[in-house]
Amino acid sequence: MTLTAEGGSCARARQVVRKAAASWGLSEDLADDAQLVVTELVSNGIDHGEGLITLSVRRKAGGMLIEVHDESPKLPLLRPVDPGSARGRGMQLVKALSVSWGTTPDSGGKVVWAQLEA
C-alpha cells in the first residue's frame, strides 16, 4: 500500500494491519501491538523520511512482518528515553513490541521493518 506524508496515513496503516491480523486469525493482543508498531514506523516515515511511503504487511509463522519504505537514506535512531521529552520513544516502542526489527538500505531509500509474534 502506498501512503502519502499526511496524518491520515497512520490510521489507514492501522486499518490494514488490523484487517490482516484478523484474516490470518492472529490474536487481538498481537493486532494491538502491530497497530502501535505500524503507527510508529509510518509516522517516522512521515516526519523523517522523504517521498512516498510504502507499507507491506506479510504473514510469518506465528505472527506478521511489517515493512515501511521511504525514499530517505537516513536510518532511524534508537535513542535513550528522555523522561522530560514528549517525543523520541517511537523506536524504543518498536523494539519492545517486536521479536526483531531493523533497517534495510536500498537504492531508493530504506525499509524499516519489524517482526511480531504471538
Stockholm file with secondary structure:
# STOCKHOLM 1.0

chainA/1-118         MTLTAEGGSCARARQVVRKAAASWGLSEDLADDAQLVVTELVSNGIDHGEGLITLSVRRKAGGMLIEVHDESPKLPLLRPVDPGSARGRGMQLVKALSVSWGTTPDSGGKVVWAQLEA
#=GR chainA/1-118 SS CEECSSTHHHHHHHHHHHHHHHHTTCCHHHHHHHHHHHHHHHHHHHHHCCSCEEEEEEEETTEEEEEEEESCCCCCCCCCCCTTCSSCCHHHHHHHHCSEEEEEEETTEEEEEEEEEC
#=GC SS_cons         CEECSSTHHHHHHHHHHHHHHHHTTCCHHHHHHHHHHHHHHHHHHHHHCCSCEEEEEEEETTEEEEEEEESCCCCCCCCCCCTTCSSCCHHHHHHHHCSEEEEEEETTEEEEEEEEEC
//
